[in-house]
Structure formats: structure tokens, C-alpha cells
Amino acid sequence: MSTSDARIRSQDWDEVSHVVADAYFPHTLTPRTRFPAGDVFLRNTGTGPVRIAHLGWGADVAVQSDHPGAYGVNIPMTGRLDSVVGGTEVSSAPGTATVCPPDVTTRIPHWTSSCEIIGVRFDHEYLEREMHRILGRPGRPLPHQVDLATSAGATWLRFVESLADQMDGPRCLLHNDLVASQLLSAVTTAFVLAAVPDDAEGAAATRPRIVKRVIDALHENPARAWTAGEMAEKAGVSVRRLQEGFRQYVGRSPTEYLTDIRMVRARDELLDAPPGDTVAAVALRWGFAHSGRFAAAYRTRFGTSPSAALRSS
């Protein structure tokens, strides 16, 4: 059996189920068709505390999993995904994601042939540890559904989609262990910020409003020539207090956080640049005035050069 071209080359449903279980989660699969398998689509990152899988069964099936030892976050890219998570019905369509807790039974009674998902698997202990680092305290239970239409949700979705699109390419950044570790850590941070809302009840216990206010502003306008004083003014505190808040609750300085946003936006633009665009022009649009430093930082961040990304667009 082969998984070349992202298609599982088998007509045996049991064999297909074993391949998907190794890539994402063990499960019980019940085909809702009399036809054999043959159009199952799967790409995945392999092993590690964070895995990404792009999956479509190509037929109507039912799936049940206890998600042993890990959270599963299922993002429908097409169609709708109706799940029963520990007895709670959750219906997700593009723009939302279903969160399946570890060691809790999730049933998907009818996964339709039109529904493809990007699934993100977070090992339980790893995610809990990261939530404590990011939020400054042990994380509260995650919601069964995450809204990806929010600023934080959309940022996380773009990040995951970008990685999923290049998983099986020869230039895939996830083939480099060091780069993969950094990228998947960033995916985890972005997920936590999207999944744990700063509502009136939880704001004091998660991220202070001063940090959230600046994060929202940076995401809304990352190309602006922000200064430390302007960020602090946006938060209504001193520069030192803002720096301390970011270090405690985000794990990075405001400037480092802004640079990361800009780098991801610049990379997205390079990969979809129109004819005639240049690395220097893209870098300048995202606040990188020195193209040489930008190129060096880009290579460190993504394991390839910005000119290579531009050529692949």
C-alpha cells in the first residue's frame, strides 16, 4: 500500500483505518457505504507533540475515538462536521473547529464524503505545559468549539493552513527538526490564544487586558512602524510594565511578537506574490527596512530563503 500523491492506495477499509490511526488518532471506523475504499486523502507531519493531518475519507463514514493522551482539534475545510463530544453535540463548519479532549469519547456519526478537515493533535501534557507558560497559570478546560473568525482564531487558522499546504512538498519546513520545533511551538501558542478567550470571567486569570489590547492592535496593523512607547500607550501602562506583561504571559517581548506576525505575513505574501514583485518590496511593506537582515531572519525562521519562496509563487 502507498500514500503517494496524498492518496491512500488501498480499497480495504481496515487497512485505510490503520494508516489514518498511525497518522492522527486510533479510532473505530464504520463505512456507511457498500463500496470499497479508494479515494481517501491523507497528508500528515509524522510524529511529535504536535501533529497536523489533512484528511478526507472520500465516502460517508462514522468515526469514534477516545483520543488517548492527546487533544484533537478538527477544522472542517469543506462540508460540515457533526460530532458528539463526551455527550455534547458540536456542529462545526468552515470558520469553526471542534476540540476533542483526551481520553473522552468523541463520536462522529456521519462524516460525509464532502467533508475534509485539517486536524491538529496536541499531546495532553505538552499542551497543558504550554498553556501554563502562555497564560501564567494552569489552563482551564478548553471549549468544545473554537471560533476561527476572531482575530486570534483567524491568525491560528492561517498558520495551520500554511503548514498543511506544504506538508508533502520537497521544501517543507517541517522536514527540518529545529525549524519544525519552532513552528509547532508557535502553532501551539497561537491556538491557546485563540481557544482561551479574554472574557469578563477569565480575563484576570488568563492574559491581562493590557497584553490583549496590544496583541489585538499588532494583529490589526502589523505593518505600522510601532515603537515601544506607542505599544505602551495603547496598553495604558509604562514600557517596562508592558515588557513584563508580555514576558510573563506570552513568553516574548512585544517587539519579538510583532516581528513574528510580520514574518508570517511576509512569507504568505511571498508565496502568493504577483509577477514583478521583489523580496525587498515585500519586506518593506511588512516593516523590514533592511532586506539583508530580513533575508537572514527569514532563513532562520523558516529554513529557506525569501527569494526561494518568491520563486515558488
Buried (B, 14 or more C-beta within 10 A) or exposed (E): EEBEEBBBBBBEBEEBBBBBBEBBBEBEBBBBEEEEBBBBBBBBBEEBBBBBBBBBBBBBBBBBBBBEEBBBBBBBBEBBBBBBBEEEEBEBEBEBBBBBBBEBBBBBBBBBBEBBBBBBBBBBEBBBBBBEBBBBEEBEEBBBBBBBEBBBBBBBBBBBBBBBBBBBEEEBBBBBEEBBBBBBBBBBBBBBBBBBBBEEEEEEBBBBEBBBBBBBBBBEEBBEEBEBEBBBBBBEBEBEBBBBBBEBBBBBBBBEBBBBBBBBBBBBBBBEBEEEBBBBEBBBBBBBEEBEEBBEBBBEBBBBBBEBBBEEE
